[in-house]
């Protein structure tokens, strides 16, 4: 089997994990226990920061090429 040699950005992986965590929190809070909405206070700013840094990194990389 041939290994996958594509470059994967760490920022993209972090964004994916944060999106999954937010989805699990929202699903759990909506269906089981509404007390879980407080967890979004921590995860939504993390998501916003990750998106912001990902956009800035892409701008810097596109300028240097």
mmCIF file of the N, C-alpha and C atoms, coordinates in Angstrom:
data_MODEL
# 
_entry.id   MODEL 
# 
loop_
_atom_site.group_PDB 
_atom_site.id 
_atom_site.type_symbol 
_atom_site.label_atom_id 
_atom_site.label_alt_id 
_atom_site.label_comp_id 
_atom_site.label_asym_id 
_atom_site.label_entity_id 
_atom_site.label_seq_id 
_atom_site.pdbx_PDB_ins_code 
_atom_site.Cartn_x 
_atom_site.Cartn_y 
_atom_site.Cartn_z 
_atom_site.occupancy 
_atom_site.B_iso_or_equiv 
_atom_site.pdbx_formal_charge 
_atom_site.auth_seq_id 
_atom_site.auth_comp_id 
_atom_site.auth_asym_id 
_atom_site.auth_atom_id 
_atom_site.pdbx_PDB_model_num 
ATOM 1   N N  . UNK A 1 1  ? 0.840   -1.174 0.000  1.00 0.00 ? 1  UNK A N  1 
ATOM 2   C CA . UNK A 1 1  ? 0.000   0.000  0.000  1.00 0.00 ? 1  UNK A CA 1 
ATOM 3   C C  . UNK A 1 1  ? 0.890   1.244  0.000  1.00 0.00 ? 1  UNK A C  1 
ATOM 4   N N  . UNK A 1 2  ? 0.559   2.223  -0.822 1.00 0.00 ? 2  UNK A N  1 
ATOM 5   C CA . UNK A 1 2  ? 1.343   3.447  -0.941 1.00 0.00 ? 2  UNK A CA 1 
ATOM 6   C C  . UNK A 1 2  ? 0.884   4.441  0.122  1.00 0.00 ? 2  UNK A C  1 
ATOM 7   N N  . UNK A 1 3  ? 1.832   4.992  0.899  1.00 0.00 ? 3  UNK A N  1 
ATOM 8   C CA . UNK A 1 3  ? 1.436   5.958  1.931  1.00 0.00 ? 3  UNK A CA 1 
ATOM 9   C C  . UNK A 1 3  ? 1.009   7.280  1.310  1.00 0.00 ? 3  UNK A C  1 
ATOM 10  N N  . UNK A 1 4  ? 0.170   7.975  2.011  1.00 0.00 ? 4  UNK A N  1 
ATOM 11  C CA . UNK A 1 4  ? -0.306  9.290  1.589  1.00 0.00 ? 4  UNK A CA 1 
ATOM 12  C C  . UNK A 1 4  ? 0.774   10.320 1.918  1.00 0.00 ? 4  UNK A C  1 
ATOM 13  N N  . UNK A 1 5  ? 1.298   10.999 0.918  1.00 0.00 ? 5  UNK A N  1 
ATOM 14  C CA . UNK A 1 5  ? 2.396   11.938 1.127  1.00 0.00 ? 5  UNK A CA 1 
ATOM 15  C C  . UNK A 1 5  ? 1.958   13.402 0.982  1.00 0.00 ? 5  UNK A C  1 
ATOM 16  N N  . UNK A 1 6  ? 0.689   13.671 1.104  1.00 0.00 ? 6  UNK A N  1 
ATOM 17  C CA . UNK A 1 6  ? 0.218   15.045 1.008  1.00 0.00 ? 6  UNK A CA 1 
ATOM 18  C C  . UNK A 1 6  ? 0.558   15.794 2.292  1.00 0.00 ? 6  UNK A C  1 
ATOM 19  N N  . UNK A 1 7  ? 0.868   17.065 2.135  1.00 0.00 ? 7  UNK A N  1 
ATOM 20  C CA . UNK A 1 7  ? 1.118   17.909 3.298  1.00 0.00 ? 7  UNK A CA 1 
ATOM 21  C C  . UNK A 1 7  ? -0.216  18.313 3.903  1.00 0.00 ? 7  UNK A C  1 
ATOM 22  N N  . UNK A 1 8  ? -0.326  18.124 5.196  1.00 0.00 ? 8  UNK A N  1 
ATOM 23  C CA . UNK A 1 8  ? -1.546  18.486 5.912  1.00 0.00 ? 8  UNK A CA 1 
ATOM 24  C C  . UNK A 1 8  ? -1.179  19.584 6.901  1.00 0.00 ? 8  UNK A C  1 
ATOM 25  N N  . UNK A 1 9  ? -1.907  20.682 6.844  1.00 0.00 ? 9  UNK A N  1 
ATOM 26  C CA . UNK A 1 9  ? -1.592  21.790 7.747  1.00 0.00 ? 9  UNK A CA 1 
ATOM 27  C C  . UNK A 1 9  ? -2.076  21.487 9.160  1.00 0.00 ? 9  UNK A C  1 
ATOM 28  N N  . UNK A 1 10 ? -1.270  21.904 10.107 1.00 0.00 ? 10 UNK A N  1 
ATOM 29  C CA . UNK A 1 10 ? -1.663  21.733 11.506 1.00 0.00 ? 10 UNK A CA 1 
ATOM 30  C C  . UNK A 1 10 ? -2.876  22.591 11.831 1.00 0.00 ? 10 UNK A C  1 
ATOM 31  N N  . UNK A 1 11 ? -2.932  23.781 11.257 1.00 0.00 ? 11 UNK A N  1 
ATOM 32  C CA . UNK A 1 11 ? -4.069  24.666 11.520 1.00 0.00 ? 11 UNK A CA 1 
ATOM 33  C C  . UNK A 1 11 ? -5.377  24.050 11.034 1.00 0.00 ? 11 UNK A C  1 
ATOM 34  N N  . UNK A 1 12 ? -5.333  23.401 9.886  1.00 0.00 ? 12 UNK A N  1 
ATOM 35  C CA . UNK A 1 12 ? -6.535  22.742 9.378  1.00 0.00 ? 12 UNK A CA 1 
ATOM 36  C C  . UNK A 1 12 ? -6.986  21.612 10.272 1.00 0.00 ? 12 UNK A C  1 
ATOM 37  N N  . UNK A 1 13 ? -6.036  20.874 10.801 1.00 0.00 ? 13 UNK A N  1 
ATOM 38  C CA . UNK A 1 13 ? -6.381  19.782 11.709 1.00 0.00 ? 13 UNK A CA 1 
ATOM 39  C C  . UNK A 1 13 ? -6.964  20.319 13.014 1.00 0.00 ? 13 UNK A C  1 
ATOM 40  N N  . UNK A 1 14 ? -6.372  21.395 13.519 1.00 0.00 ? 14 UNK A N  1 
ATOM 41  C CA . UNK A 1 14 ? -6.880  22.004 14.754 1.00 0.00 ? 14 UNK A CA 1 
ATOM 42  C C  . UNK A 1 14 ? -8.280  22.537 14.528 1.00 0.00 ? 14 UNK A C  1 
ATOM 43  N N  . UNK A 1 15 ? -8.516  23.185 13.390 1.00 0.00 ? 15 UNK A N  1 
ATOM 44  C CA . UNK A 1 15 ? -9.861  23.683 13.074 1.00 0.00 ? 15 UNK A CA 1 
ATOM 45  C C  . UNK A 1 15 ? -10.868 22.536 13.015 1.00 0.00 ? 15 UNK A C  1 
ATOM 46  N N  . UNK A 1 16 ? -10.483 21.441 12.407 1.00 0.00 ? 16 UNK A N  1 
ATOM 47  C CA . UNK A 1 16 ? -11.379 20.288 12.309 1.00 0.00 ? 16 UNK A CA 1 
ATOM 48  C C  . UNK A 1 16 ? -11.744 19.745 13.686 1.00 0.00 ? 16 UNK A C  1 
ATOM 49  N N  . UNK A 1 17 ? -10.760 19.639 14.550 1.00 0.00 ? 17 UNK A N  1 
ATOM 50  C CA . UNK A 1 17 ? -11.018 19.131 15.898 1.00 0.00 ? 17 UNK A CA 1 
ATOM 51  C C  . UNK A 1 17 ? -11.932 20.080 16.666 1.00 0.00 ? 17 UNK A C  1 
ATOM 52  N N  . UNK A 1 18 ? -11.682 21.380 16.566 1.00 0.00 ? 18 UNK A N  1 
ATOM 53  C CA . UNK A 1 18 ? -12.518 22.355 17.276 1.00 0.00 ? 18 UNK A CA 1 
ATOM 54  C C  . UNK A 1 18 ? -13.946 22.331 16.746 1.00 0.00 ? 18 UNK A C  1 
ATOM 55  N N  . UNK A 1 19 ? -14.115 22.193 15.434 1.00 0.00 ? 19 UNK A N  1 
ATOM 56  C CA . UNK A 1 19 ? -15.460 22.110 14.853 1.00 0.00 ? 19 UNK A CA 1 
ATOM 57  C C  . UNK A 1 19 ? -16.175 20.861 15.372 1.00 0.00 ? 19 UNK A C  1 
ATOM 58  N N  . UNK A 1 20 ? -15.479 19.741 15.424 1.00 0.00 ? 20 UNK A N  1 
ATOM 59  C CA . UNK A 1 20 ? -16.097 18.516 15.943 1.00 0.00 ? 20 UNK A CA 1 
ATOM 60  C C  . UNK A 1 20 ? -16.473 18.654 17.414 1.00 0.00 ? 20 UNK A C  1 
ATOM 61  N N  . UNK A 1 21 ? -15.604 19.263 18.201 1.00 0.00 ? 21 UNK A N  1 
ATOM 62  C CA . UNK A 1 21 ? -15.911 19.472 19.621 1.00 0.00 ? 21 UNK A CA 1 
ATOM 63  C C  . UNK A 1 21 ? -17.139 20.361 19.773 1.00 0.00 ? 21 UNK A C  1 
ATOM 64  N N  . UNK A 1 22 ? -17.206 21.450 18.994 1.00 0.00 ? 22 UNK A N  1 
ATOM 65  C CA . UNK A 1 22 ? -18.380 22.331 19.058 1.00 0.00 ? 22 UNK A CA 1 
ATOM 66  C C  . UNK A 1 22 ? -19.648 21.596 18.644 1.00 0.00 ? 22 UNK A C  1 
ATOM 67  N N  . UNK A 1 23 ? -19.564 20.764 17.635 1.00 0.00 ? 23 UNK A N  1 
ATOM 68  C CA . UNK A 1 23 ? -20.741 20.013 17.184 1.00 0.00 ? 23 UNK A CA 1 
ATOM 69  C C  . UNK A 1 23 ? -21.214 19.042 18.262 1.00 0.00 ? 23 UNK A C  1 
ATOM 70  N N  . UNK A 1 24 ? -20.288 18.381 18.912 1.00 0.00 ? 24 UNK A N  1 
ATOM 71  C CA . UNK A 1 24 ? -20.666 17.442 19.976 1.00 0.00 ? 24 UNK A CA 1 
ATOM 72  C C  . UNK A 1 24 ? -21.291 18.188 21.146 1.00 0.00 ? 24 UNK A C  1 
ATOM 73  N N  . UNK A 1 25 ? -20.711 19.331 21.511 1.00 0.00 ? 25 UNK A N  1 
ATOM 74  C CA . UNK A 1 25 ? -21.269 20.123 22.611 1.00 0.00 ? 25 UNK A CA 1 
ATOM 75  C C  . UNK A 1 25 ? -22.677 20.598 22.264 1.00 0.00 ? 25 UNK A C  1 
ATOM 76  N N  . UNK A 1 26 ? -22.864 21.124 21.051 1.00 0.00 ? 26 UNK A N  1 
ATOM 77  C CA . UNK A 1 26 ? -24.188 21.607 20.652 1.00 0.00 ? 26 UNK A CA 1 
ATOM 78  C C  . UNK A 1 26 ? -25.215 20.476 20.628 1.00 0.00 ? 26 UNK A C  1 
ATOM 79  N N  . UNK A 1 27 ? -24.823 19.335 20.084 1.00 0.00 ? 27 UNK A N  1 
ATOM 80  C CA . UNK A 1 27 ? -25.750 18.199 20.019 1.00 0.00 ? 27 UNK A CA 1 
ATOM 81  C C  . UNK A 1 27 ? -26.125 17.734 21.422 1.00 0.00 ? 27 UNK A C  1 
ATOM 82  N N  . UNK A 1 28 ? -25.147 17.627 22.293 1.00 0.00 ? 28 UNK A N  1 
ATOM 83  C CA . UNK A 1 28 ? -25.403 17.166 23.654 1.00 0.00 ? 28 UNK A CA 1 
ATOM 84  C C  . UNK A 1 28 ? -26.268 18.180 24.413 1.00 0.00 ? 28 UNK A C  1 
ATOM 85  N N  . UNK A 1 29 ? -25.958 19.460 24.258 1.00 0.00 ? 29 UNK A N  1 
ATOM 86  C CA . UNK A 1 29 ? -26.725 20.497 24.955 1.00 0.00 ? 29 UNK A CA 1 
ATOM 87  C C  . UNK A 1 29 ? -28.149 20.584 24.433 1.00 0.00 ? 29 UNK A C  1 
ATOM 88  N N  . UNK A 1 30 ? -28.337 20.387 23.147 1.00 0.00 ? 30 UNK A N  1 
ATOM 89  C CA . UNK A 1 30 ? -29.671 20.496 22.560 1.00 0.00 ? 30 UNK A CA 1 
ATOM 90  C C  . UNK A 1 30 ? -30.541 19.293 22.901 1.00 0.00 ? 30 UNK A C  1 
ATOM 91  N N  . UNK A 1 31 ? -29.958 18.100 22.944 1.00 0.00 ? 31 UNK A N  1 
ATOM 92  C CA . UNK A 1 31 ? -30.773 16.906 23.109 1.00 0.00 ? 31 UNK A CA 1 
ATOM 93  C C  . UNK A 1 31 ? -30.814 16.363 24.530 1.00 0.00 ? 31 UNK A C  1 
ATOM 94  N N  . UNK A 1 32 ? -29.738 16.512 25.300 1.00 0.00 ? 32 UNK A N  1 
ATOM 95  C CA . UNK A 1 32 ? -29.681 15.832 26.600 1.00 0.00 ? 32 UNK A CA 1 
ATOM 96  C C  . UNK A 1 32 ? -29.735 16.803 27.775 1.00 0.00 ? 32 UNK A C  1 
ATOM 97  N N  . UNK A 1 33 ? -28.777 17.728 27.823 1.00 0.00 ? 33 UNK A N  1 
ATOM 98  C CA . UNK A 1 33 ? -28.671 18.583 28.997 1.00 0.00 ? 33 UNK A CA 1 
ATOM 99  C C  . UNK A 1 33 ? -28.254 19.985 28.564 1.00 0.00 ? 33 UNK A C  1 
ATOM 100 N N  . UNK A 1 34 ? -29.113 20.963 28.788 1.00 0.00 ? 34 UNK A N  1 
ATOM 101 C CA . UNK A 1 34 ? -28.825 22.325 28.327 1.00 0.00 ? 34 UNK A CA 1 
ATOM 102 C C  . UNK A 1 34 ? -27.725 23.006 29.122 1.00 0.00 ? 34 UNK A C  1 
ATOM 103 N N  . UNK A 1 35 ? -27.243 22.412 30.177 1.00 0.00 ? 35 UNK A N  1 
ATOM 104 C CA . UNK A 1 35 ? -26.141 23.003 30.942 1.00 0.00 ? 35 UNK A CA 1 
ATOM 105 C C  . UNK A 1 35 ? -24.826 22.975 30.166 1.00 0.00 ? 35 UNK A C  1 
ATOM 106 N N  . UNK A 1 36 ? -24.758 22.229 29.086 1.00 0.00 ? 36 UNK A N  1 
ATOM 107 C CA . UNK A 1 36 ? -23.526 22.127 28.305 1.00 0.00 ? 36 UNK A CA 1 
ATOM 108 C C  . UNK A 1 36 ? -23.287 23.354 27.433 1.00 0.00 ? 36 UNK A C  1 
ATOM 109 N N  . UNK A 1 37 ? -24.267 24.241 27.313 1.00 0.00 ? 37 UNK A N  1 
ATOM 110 C CA . UNK A 1 37 ? -24.048 25.442 26.507 1.00 0.00 ? 37 UNK A CA 1 
ATOM 111 C C  . UNK A 1 37 ? -22.919 26.309 27.062 1.00 0.00 ? 37 UNK A C  1 
ATOM 112 N N  . UNK A 1 38 ? -22.659 26.233 28.359 1.00 0.00 ? 38 UNK A N  1 
ATOM 113 C CA . UNK A 1 38 ? -21.579 27.023 28.948 1.00 0.00 ? 38 UNK A CA 1 
ATOM 114 C C  . UNK A 1 38 ? -20.223 26.643 28.365 1.00 0.00 ? 38 UNK A C  1 
ATOM 115 N N  . UNK A 1 39 ? -20.052 25.432 27.903 1.00 0.00 ? 39 UNK A N  1 
ATOM 116 C CA . UNK A 1 39 ? -18.774 25.004 27.337 1.00 0.00 ? 39 UNK A CA 1 
ATOM 117 C C  . UNK A 1 39 ? -18.443 25.772 26.053 1.00 0.00 ? 39 UNK A C  1 
ATOM 118 N N  . UNK A 1 40 ? -19.461 26.281 25.383 1.00 0.00 ? 40 UNK A N  1 
ATOM 119 C CA . UNK A 1 40 ? -19.221 27.061 24.167 1.00 0.00 ? 40 UNK A CA 1 
ATOM 120 C C  . UNK A 1 40 ? -18.510 28.374 24.465 1.00 0.00 ? 40 UNK A C  1 
ATOM 121 N N  . UNK A 1 41 ? -18.573 28.822 25.718 1.00 0.00 ? 41 UNK A N  1 
ATOM 122 C CA . UNK A 1 41 ? -17.856 30.036 26.110 1.00 0.00 ? 41 UNK A CA 1 
ATOM 123 C C  . UNK A 1 41 ? -16.354 29.848 25.889 1.00 0.00 ? 41 UNK A C  1 
ATOM 124 N N  . UNK A 1 42 ? -15.885 28.615 26.033 1.00 0.00 ? 42 UNK A N  1 
ATOM 125 C CA . UNK A 1 42 ? -14.459 28.340 25.846 1.00 0.00 ? 42 UNK A CA 1 
ATOM 126 C C  . UNK A 1 42 ? -14.120 27.923 24.423 1.00 0.00 ? 42 UNK A C  1 
ATOM 127 N N  . UNK A 1 43 ? -15.001 27.168 23.791 1.00 0.00 ? 43 UNK A N  1 
ATOM 128 C CA . UNK A 1 43 ? -14.648 26.607 22.491 1.00 0.00 ? 43 UNK A CA 1 
ATOM 129 C C  . UNK A 1 43 ? -14.893 27.567 21.323 1.00 0.00 ? 43 UNK A C  1 
ATOM 130 N N  . UNK A 1 44 ? -15.883 28.421 21.406 1.00 0.00 ? 44 UNK A N  1 
ATOM 131 C CA . UNK A 1 44 ? -16.130 29.359 20.308 1.00 0.00 ? 44 UNK A CA 1 
ATOM 132 C C  . UNK A 1 44 ? -15.007 30.393 20.148 1.00 0.00 ? 44 UNK A C  1 
ATOM 133 N N  . UNK A 1 45 ? -14.461 30.964 21.234 1.00 0.00 ? 45 UNK A N  1 
ATOM 134 C CA . UNK A 1 45 ? -13.298 31.848 21.047 1.00 0.00 ? 45 UNK A CA 1 
ATOM 135 C C  . UNK A 1 45 ? -12.079 31.100 20.497 1.00 0.00 ? 45 UNK A C  1 
ATOM 136 N N  . UNK A 1 46 ? -11.899 29.834 20.890 1.00 0.00 ? 46 UNK A N  1 
ATOM 137 C CA . UNK A 1 46 ? -10.813 29.043 20.313 1.00 0.00 ? 46 UNK A CA 1 
ATOM 138 C C  . UNK A 1 46 ? -11.007 28.871 18.816 1.00 0.00 ? 46 UNK A C  1 
ATOM 139 N N  . UNK A 1 47 ? -12.245 28.615 18.414 1.00 0.00 ? 47 UNK A N  1 
ATOM 140 C CA . UNK A 1 47 ? -12.560 28.464 17.002 1.00 0.00 ? 47 UNK A CA 1 
ATOM 141 C C  . UNK A 1 47 ? -12.296 29.764 16.245 1.00 0.00 ? 47 UNK A C  1 
ATOM 142 N N  . UNK A 1 48 ? -12.729 30.874 16.817 1.00 0.00 ? 48 UNK A N  1 
ATOM 143 C CA . UNK A 1 48 ? -12.532 32.170 16.162 1.00 0.00 ? 48 UNK A CA 1 
ATOM 144 C C  . UNK A 1 48 ? -11.034 32.487 16.033 1.00 0.00 ? 48 UNK A C  1 
ATOM 145 N N  . UNK A 1 49 ? -10.272 32.202 17.071 1.00 0.00 ? 49 UNK A N  1 
ATOM 146 C CA . UNK A 1 49 ? -8.833  32.452 17.013 1.00 0.00 ? 49 UNK A CA 1 
ATOM 147 C C  . UNK A 1 49 ? -8.161  31.560 15.976 1.00 0.00 ? 49 UNK A C  1 
ATOM 148 N N  . UNK A 1 50 ? -8.567  30.311 15.895 1.00 0.00 ? 50 UNK A N  1 
ATOM 149 C CA . UNK A 1 50 ? -7.975  29.389 14.921 1.00 0.00 ? 50 UNK A CA 1 
ATOM 150 C C  . UNK A 1 50 ? -8.280  29.840 13.495 1.00 0.00 ? 50 UNK A C  1 
ATOM 151 N N  . UNK A 1 51 ? -9.499  30.288 13.242 1.00 0.00 ? 51 UNK A N  1 
ATOM 152 C CA . UNK A 1 51 ? -9.859  30.788 11.915 1.00 0.00 ? 51 UNK A CA 1 
ATOM 153 C C  . UNK A 1 51 ? -9.053  32.045 11.589 1.00 0.00 ? 51 UNK A C  1 
ATOM 154 N N  . UNK A 1 52 ? -8.936  32.937 12.559 1.00 0.00 ? 52 UNK A N  1 
ATOM 155 C CA . UNK A 1 52 ? -8.190  34.170 12.352 1.00 0.00 ? 52 UNK A CA 1 
ATOM 156 C C  . UNK A 1 52 ? -6.724  33.879 12.026 1.00 0.00 ? 52 UNK A C  1 
ATOM 157 N N  . UNK A 1 53 ? -6.085  33.006 12.799 1.00 0.00 ? 53 UNK A N  1 
ATOM 158 C CA . UNK A 1 53 ? -4.678  32.685 12.553 1.00 0.00 ? 53 UNK A CA 1 
ATOM 159 C C  . UNK A 1 53 ? -4.495  31.929 11.251 1.00 0.00 ? 53 UNK A C  1 
ATOM 160 N N  . UNK A 1 54 ? -5.479  31.109 10.888 1.00 0.00 ? 54 UNK A N  1 
ATOM 161 C CA . UNK A 1 54 ? -5.393  30.381 9.624  1.00 0.00 ? 54 UNK A CA 1 
ATOM 162 C C  . UNK A 1 54 ? -5.473  31.353 8.442  1.00 0.00 ? 54 UNK A C  1 
ATOM 163 N N  . UNK A 1 55 ? -6.342  32.350 8.517  1.00 0.00 ? 55 UNK A N  1 
ATOM 164 C CA . UNK A 1 55 ? -6.444  33.351 7.449  1.00 0.00 ? 55 UNK A CA 1 
ATOM 165 C C  . UNK A 1 55 ? -5.156  34.156 7.342  1.00 0.00 ? 55 UNK A C  1 
ATOM 166 N N  . UNK A 1 56 ? -4.608  34.566 8.489  1.00 0.00 ? 56 UNK A N  1 
ATOM 167 C CA . UNK A 1 56 ? -3.378  35.349 8.465  1.00 0.00 ? 56 UNK A CA 1 
ATOM 168 C C  . UNK A 1 56 ? -2.215  34.539 7.923  1.00 0.00 ? 56 UNK A C  1 
ATOM 169 N N  . UNK A 1 57 ? -2.146  33.281 8.257  1.00 0.00 ? 57 UNK A N  1 
ATOM 170 C CA . UNK A 1 57 ? -1.063  32.445 7.768  1.00 0.00 ? 57 UNK A CA 1 
ATOM 171 C C  . UNK A 1 57 ? -1.153  32.292 6.251  1.00 0.00 ? 57 UNK A C  1 
ATOM 172 N N  . UNK A 1 58 ? -2.353  32.125 5.721  1.00 0.00 ? 58 UNK A N  1 
ATOM 173 C CA . UNK A 1 58 ? -2.515  32.002 4.276  1.00 0.00 ? 58 UNK A CA 1 
ATOM 174 C C  . UNK A 1 58 ? -2.105  33.280 3.566  1.00 0.00 ? 58 UNK A C  1 
ATOM 175 N N  . UNK A 1 59 ? -2.422  34.451 4.136  1.00 0.00 ? 59 UNK A N  1 
ATOM 176 C CA . UNK A 1 59 ? -2.039  35.717 3.530  1.00 0.00 ? 59 UNK A CA 1 
ATOM 177 C C  . UNK A 1 59 ? -0.525  35.852 3.483  1.00 0.00 ? 59 UNK A C  1 
ATOM 178 N N  . UNK A 1 60 ? 0.141   35.477 4.583  1.00 0.00 ? 60 UNK A N  1 
ATOM 179 C CA . UNK A 1 60 ? 1.597   35.576 4.648  1.00 0.00 ? 60 UNK A CA 1 
ATOM 180 C C  . UNK A 1 60 ? 2.236   34.635 3.640  1.00 0.00 ? 60 UNK A C  1 
ATOM 181 N N  . UNK A 1 61 ? 1.729   33.403 3.552  1.00 0.00 ? 61 UNK A N  1 
ATOM 182 C CA . UNK A 1 61 ? 2.288   32.445 2.618  1.00 0.00 ? 61 UNK A CA 1 
ATOM 183 C C  . UNK A 1 61 ? 2.081   32.865 1.162  1.00 0.00 ? 61 UNK A C  1 
ATOM 184 N N  . UNK A 1 62 ? 0.934   33.451 0.849  1.00 0.00 ? 62 UNK A N  1 
ATOM 185 C CA . UNK A 1 62 ? 0.679   33.862 -0.531 1.00 0.00 ? 62 UNK A CA 1 
ATOM 186 C C  . UNK A 1 62 ? 1.548   35.043 -0.925 1.00 0.00 ? 62 UNK A C  1 
ATOM 187 N N  . UNK A 1 63 ? 1.921   35.886 0.023  1.00 0.00 ? 63 UNK A N  1 
ATOM 188 C CA . UNK A 1 63 ? 2.793   37.030 -0.278 1.00 0.00 ? 63 UNK A CA 1 
ATOM 189 C C  . UNK A 1 63 ? 4.234   36.571 -0.523 1.00 0.00 ? 63 UNK A C  1 
ATOM 190 N N  . UNK A 1 64 ? 4.668   35.533 0.183  1.00 0.00 ? 64 UNK A N  1 
ATOM 191 C CA . UNK A 1 64 ? 6.060   35.113 0.059  1.00 0.00 ? 64 UNK A CA 1 
ATOM 192 C C  . UNK A 1 64 ? 6.330   34.258 -1.179 1.00 0.00 ? 64 UNK A C  1 
ATOM 193 N N  . UNK A 1 65 ? 5.272   33.782 -1.825 1.00 0.00 ? 65 UNK A N  1 
ATOM 194 C CA . UNK A 1 65 ? 5.481   32.913 -3.003 1.00 0.00 ? 65 UNK A CA 1 
ATOM 195 C C  . UNK A 1 65 ? 5.627   33.702 -4.255 1.00 0.00 ? 65 UNK A C  1 
# 
